C-alpha cells in the first residue's frame, strides 16, 4: 500500500494514528520507518517520509 501510494499516487508523506496503549501497532509503524510527530489526548500521529522518486537510498 505504501509503495502504491508513493509510486502511483505520488504521496510525499504518509500518516497513521495509533491509540495510546496499542504498543504493537506503534512498534510495527516504527519498523516500517514511521516516526511519531504529534501526541493527542487519545492517540499518537506517526509520519513516514518515503524517499523521493528516482533517489537511491544507501
Backbone bond lengths (Angstrom), bond angles and torsions (degrees), N, CA, C in turn:
res aa  C-N    CA-C-N  psi(-1)  N-CA   C-N-CA  omega(-1)  CA-C   N-CA-C  phi
1 X - - - 1.430 - - 1.529 110.15 -
2 X 1.330 116.99 -43.50 1.460 120.46 179.11 1.522 110.05 -62.97
3 X 1.316 116.93 -45.65 1.467 121.29 179.26 1.525 110.61 -58.92
4 X 1.317 117.59 -44.27 1.470 121.76 179.25 1.532 110.42 -62.65
5 X 1.327 116.20 -44.06 1.462 119.95 -179.53 1.524 111.44 -60.48
6 X 1.336 116.31 -39.25 1.460 120.37 -178.08 1.525 111.51 -77.95
7 X 1.327 116.54 -52.12 1.467 119.14 -172.61 1.521 113.78 -76.81
8 X 1.307 117.57 -38.50 1.466 120.01 -175.23 1.531 111.53 -93.43
9 X 1.314 116.19 -42.47 1.461 119.98 -174.76 1.524 113.72 -95.88
10 X 1.331 117.06 -11.49 1.460 120.78 178.09 1.518 115.02 75.66
11 X 1.323 117.43 26.38 1.466 120.48 179.72 1.527 110.37 -62.34
12 X 1.320 115.87 138.34 1.466 120.54 177.46 1.518 111.81 -108.05
13 X 1.310 117.63 -21.81 1.460 123.49 176.84 1.525 107.86 -142.17
14 X 1.325 115.76 140.95 1.461 120.99 177.91 1.523 106.92 -126.10
15 X 1.326 116.19 129.76 1.465 121.73 -176.89 1.519 110.63 -114.22
16 X 1.330 114.92 149.23 1.463 121.60 175.43 1.521 107.37 -144.53
17 X 1.315 116.34 145.56 1.457 121.20 176.75 1.513 110.32 -114.10
18 X 1.330 115.66 140.35 1.463 121.27 179.51 1.522 108.77 -130.21
19 X 1.315 115.83 127.71 1.455 121.91 177.26 1.520 109.81 -64.29
20 X 1.342 116.11 137.71 1.466 120.26 177.48 1.523 109.89 -54.01
21 X 1.318 115.71 136.31 1.456 121.30 -179.25 1.514 113.65 96.26
22 X 1.326 117.90 -13.10 1.467 121.15 178.63 1.530 107.86 -89.97
23 X 1.321 114.89 70.36 1.462 121.88 -173.66 1.525 113.57 -63.91
24 X 1.324 117.03 -33.10 1.468 119.65 -179.50 1.530 111.41 -66.86
25 X 1.313 117.29 -40.29 1.464 120.05 178.28 1.527 110.78 -68.49
26 X 1.319 116.99 -40.75 1.466 120.46 178.05 1.529 110.16 -62.92
27 X 1.329 117.53 -40.25 1.466 121.10 178.86 1.527 111.10 -64.80
28 X 1.320 116.86 -39.58 1.466 120.41 178.08 1.529 110.19 -62.76
29 X 1.319 117.28 -46.04 1.465 120.08 179.13 1.526 111.06 -59.91
30 X 1.318 117.15 -41.52 1.470 119.90 178.52 1.526 111.18 -63.33
31 X 1.330 117.38 -40.49 1.481 120.06 177.73 1.522 111.55 -63.09
32 X 1.328 116.97 -30.58 1.459 121.51 179.09 1.531 112.33 -81.21
33 X 1.332 117.19 -5.95 1.454 120.78 178.09 1.515 115.42 102.83
34 X 1.336 117.53 2.88 1.464 120.88 177.57 1.530 109.25 -72.66
35 X 1.329 115.65 149.67 1.455 121.86 176.42 1.523 108.82 -125.52
36 X 1.345 117.56 141.91 1.467 119.39 176.88 1.525 109.97 -67.32
37 X 1.325 116.43 135.14 1.464 120.09 -178.62 1.527 113.12 -125.06
38 X 1.327 118.27 -15.30 1.465 120.13 179.53 1.522 110.09 -159.00
39 X 1.323 115.97 142.51 1.465 121.82 174.82 1.516 108.75 -113.07
40 X 1.311 115.02 133.85 1.453 122.05 177.52 1.529 108.15 -119.68
41 X 1.300 117.46 176.49 1.462 121.38 -176.91 1.528 112.33 -56.91
42 X 1.321 116.89 -38.11 1.476 119.83 -174.63 1.518 114.76 -116.61
43 X 1.338 117.55 -9.37 1.464 117.94 -175.93 1.523 111.71 -152.76
44 X 1.321 114.58 168.48 1.462 122.91 174.47 1.517 107.51 -115.76
45 X 1.325 116.40 135.83 1.470 121.01 176.66 1.524 107.96 -96.16
46 X 1.335 115.02 132.72 1.456 122.72 177.44 1.520 109.03 -113.50
47 X 1.341 115.85 150.50 1.467 120.41 178.05 1.525 109.75 -133.11
48 X 1.318 114.30 140.01 1.464 122.25 173.09 1.516 107.14 -115.64
49 X 1.312 116.25 128.70 1.464 121.32 175.49 1.526 106.39 -111.60
50 X 1.333 116.82 92.67 1.462 120.31 -178.62 1.525 110.92 -62.28
51 X 1.340 117.50 154.58 1.457 119.83 175.80 1.524 110.00 -59.67
52 X 1.312 115.45 147.91 1.464 119.58 177.77 1.519 110.05 -65.16
53 X 1.310 115.58 151.17 1.463 120.51 178.59 1.514 110.15 -59.06
54 X 1.336 115.08 136.78 1.447 120.80 176.37 1.518 114.01 78.75
55 X 1.339 117.23 1.86 1.453 120.63 179.65 1.520 107.60 -104.17
56 X 1.319 115.71 122.02 1.460 121.59 178.89 1.520 109.78 -77.49
57 X 1.330 117.33 141.28 1.452 121.35 174.23 1.522 107.55 -105.77
58 X 1.324 115.69 146.81 1.468 120.56 -178.03 1.497 109.80 -98.81
